[in-house]
């Protein structure tokens, strides 16, 4: 798994996506829909995303397992948001991006989000799941059968 350790961590892809969102909104706004309501709704989405991501990361820390993908995990975390989704930190990042996109108020601001999801899915989630199956075997397979990948 050494190839995976050379990849930038997911927050780098999040930052790139957010920068792309701002640039697209600034220079190529399409179907603008900004208003006070959308700003409030977007801020709520951003706050929810932050809460989901941070609270899920804290569960990893409490379990003594590393946050960085492909480092030797020590536990299968199944509490908190991990009861609802196998990837709450990634889900939180996506919710936060949707919130930012709604606050920016143009359709083009939302365009990088599916790209971010595709990168996270293909470059991290699929490989992380195989990695976890190799480490935890039946325990992780059973968890996968009862909890969805995203929601």
N, C-alpha and C positions, 0 to 999 in steps of 0.2 A: 504493500500500500504506500510505498514511499512516493510514487508519482502524485498521489492525492495530497500528500503533505506539502508539496511544492506549490499547490494552488493558493491563490489569495483566499483568505477566509470570506465567508458570506457577507459580513458587513462591508467589505470592499466593493462587492457587486451592488450592494444596497446603495452605497454612496455614489457609485457611477450612475445607477439608475435615477437617483434623486437629482443629480446634476443634469442628466439628460432631460428629466421632466421640467426643470426650471428653464433650461435652454430652449426646449421646444415650445414651452408656454410663452416665453419672452419673444422669440423670433419667428415662430410659426403657429400662432394661436388659431385654432379652428374650432368652430362652434362654441364660442365663449358663453359661459353660463354663470359667471360669478355673481354672487349677491351676499348679503349679510347671512341669509339662511344657509347657503352652501358653505360659507366660511365656518359657521358654527358646526354644521354637520361634518365638515372635513376635520375640524379641530377635535371633534369627538372621536372620529375614526383614528386620527393620529394618536390621541390619548389612549384609546383602547388598544391599539397596536403596541404602544410602548408598555402598557401594563401587562399585556399577554407575554411579550418578549422578556421583559425584565423579571417578572414573577416566575416564568419557566426557567430562565437562566439561574435564578436563585435556588430552584429545586435541584438543578444539577450540582450546584455548589454544596448544598446540604447533603447530597448523596455522595459527595466526594468524587464525582466523575467529571472529566474535563469537558469544557465547552467547545473547544476547537474540534472540528470534524476530523475523524480518522485517528485521533489519539486514543490510546488504550482505555476504553470505557471500563468502569468498575461496577456499574449497576445499570439495570433497566429501570428507568424512572417511569412510574405509572400513576403518579398522584397529580393533583392539581389539573391543569389543562391537558396533561398527558393522558387523562382518562377520556378526553374528547377527541384529541388529535395526536398523532405520533410526532408531529412536527410543529408544536405551538410557537417556537421561536421564529421559524420561517413564516408561519401564518401571521404572527404579529408584525413581522417586517412588511408583509404584503398589505395588511390592514393599515399600517402607518403610511405606506405609499399611496394607497387609495385615498386616505384622508388628506395627504398633501396635494394630490392631484385634484381633488374636489375643491380644496381651498384655493388652488391656483386658478381654477375655473375655466379650463378649456379642455376639449377632447384630446388634443395632442399631448397635454400634460400626462394623460393616463396611458399613452401608447407604450412607454417603456415597461410598464408593469407586467404584461404577459411575457416579455423577453426575460425579465428578472425571474419570473416563475419557471420558465423553461430552463434557464441556466441552473437554478437551484435544484430543480427536479432531476435533470440529466447529469449534472456534474457533482451533486452532493447526495440527494435523497436516495437515489437508486443504489449508489455505491455504499452509502452509510448503512442501508438496510442489509445488504450482503455482509458487510463488515460485522454488524451486530448479530446476525444469524451465526456467523462463524465464531463469535465470542461466546454467545449465550445459548445457542442452539434452540431447543424446544421451548425454553422460557420466552425467547423473543418471538418465535413463530406463533406461539399461543397469543401473545400480546398483539401481533399483527392481525390475527383473526378476529379480535374483539374491538380493535380501535382503528378507525380510518386513518389514511395517510394525511389528508388535509382536514376535512370536516365531515 
